[in-house]
Amino acid sequence: MKKTPKRILKEMALVYEKSWNDVVSNLPNWKRQVITGHLEVDDDGHHIYASRRDQDIAKEATKQARINADQIIEAMYSGKY
């Protein structure tokens, strides 16, 4: 398997970031507040939520963002690497 060029990795990272921003901005206000306001970040950069419910909401949004980004990336780079 070929190594993916850094330029393409950066483009892919931007797609994932945009997808995350789109998913979060389209959530109801209370869910958006849970994701952006009720977390702490540990030394390793992991997000820690106060409750299991908050963590599940963030996990659901993350899953949807990943699915959306994967579809976009598949369309962008289909057969290119």
Secondary structure by P-SEA (a helix, b strand, c coil): cccccaaaaaaaaaaaaaaaaaaaaaccaaaaaaacccccccccbbbbbccaaaaaaaaaaaaaaaaaaaaaaaaaccccc
